[in-house]
Amino acid sequence: MEKIDQHRRTIDWNVTTMDQNFKTIDWSVSTKGKSLSEYIYDISPYYDLLTLEWQIYYTLLLLQCIYYPLLAVIGVPVNLLTIGILSRGKCGLSKCVTRYLVAMSAADLLVFILDLILRQIPIVYWTQFLFLQSIPVCNIHAVLLYAATDCSVWFTVTFTFDRFVAICCQKLKSKYCSEKTSAVVVGTVTVLSCLKNIFWYLMVTGRYQLVNSPWFCGITDDVLESRVWTTIEFLHNILTPALPFLLILLLNALTVRHILVISRGRRRLRAHSSGESRRDPKMESRRKSIILLLVISGNFILLWALLMVFSIGRRMQYLEYRSVHLPVFMQELGFMLQLLSCCTNTAIYAVTQTLFREQLKNVLKYPFNAFVKLIQ
């Protein structure tokens, strides 16, 4: 299979099949100017000749035409709804936890706007967005997009650390787990994320490529072949999300270990003092807190893992580690899962938090109730 040229729209396939005595079939399919139905018609005669890896790749490209617009229609209002409900402070959560969750939802909303709506959808429906190529702001877009992505990732880390302190470090809890501290942490992460991603302004050009490639902006050959820029981007992928992965796993492991040790001790103490094991309200509260923490962290790790592996592996290839093999569909599936992670937290809150679920029901019922009152 020939390597796909990331900077053009013509895709060349060389497929060798055993049942055809290793006869090589070459064809070239151009997607330029074609509708979705025409594109399906063009590739359908050759689909069975492709390997499973390439069949998955082209299936994902077709699914994105429906998946990305649907995700935008659902994800944007869901995150706005979550921000509104959490900001009211009636979900039974502490103020510092509420601030972290609101910050996470706001960052996810920005990712939806900057990545899904202004990047992925124009790539999928590129013939309708050709005008973007005449607007030289892609490098600015890249800085904002990756800064928002960093905020989304590192807000998850700061929330995990806050819960670790609240559960495992009682002496530090009163000082760190406060609304003021959470505001400082959220502000600091935001500023550092913006500063960290300024290099994208210098690395890429202002021209939109509108292609499925790791860089949605134009990039010069000097940058592409530069070991300096390659190393910088490699470090960028290590800081987000590889390092957060490790920190979240470590903090969660320490938190769970602490809870298990404390819960066993409290059960023994209560059984010894009362002769029976009664319900412990404090441990019930901690149990709910750790469930929320683990579900949010697990969701982040699960949906980000594939894109993280691809990003690091791709840059290792540019550093001439040619033994690293990455399936061609890995990038597309990684983008799809990463963007999905930006709208799943609302479902997590609704499942794990009773008061949030009640507030959500009230908000959803409000238009109908208002309409009924208006009629009456």
Buried (B, 14 or more C-beta within 10 A) or exposed (E): EEEBEEEEBEBBBEBEBEEEEEEEEEBEBEBEEBEBEEBBEBBEEBEEBBBEEBBBBBEBBBBBBEBBBEBBEEBBEBBEBBBEBBBEEBBBBBBBBBBBBBBBBBBBBBBBBBBBBBBBBBBBBBEEBEEBBEEBEBBEBBBBBBBBBBBBBBBBBBBBBBBBBBBBEEEEBEEBBBEEBBBEBBEEBBEBBBEBBEBBBEBBBBBBBBBBBEBBBBBEEEBBEBEEBBEBBBBBBBBBBBBBBEBBBEBBEEBBEBBEEBBEEBBEEBEEEEEEEEEBEEBEEBEBBBBBBBBBBBBBBEBBBBBBBBBBBBBBEBEEEEEEEBBBBBBBBBBBBBBBBBBBBBEBBBEBBEEBBBBBEEEEEEEEEEEEEEEE
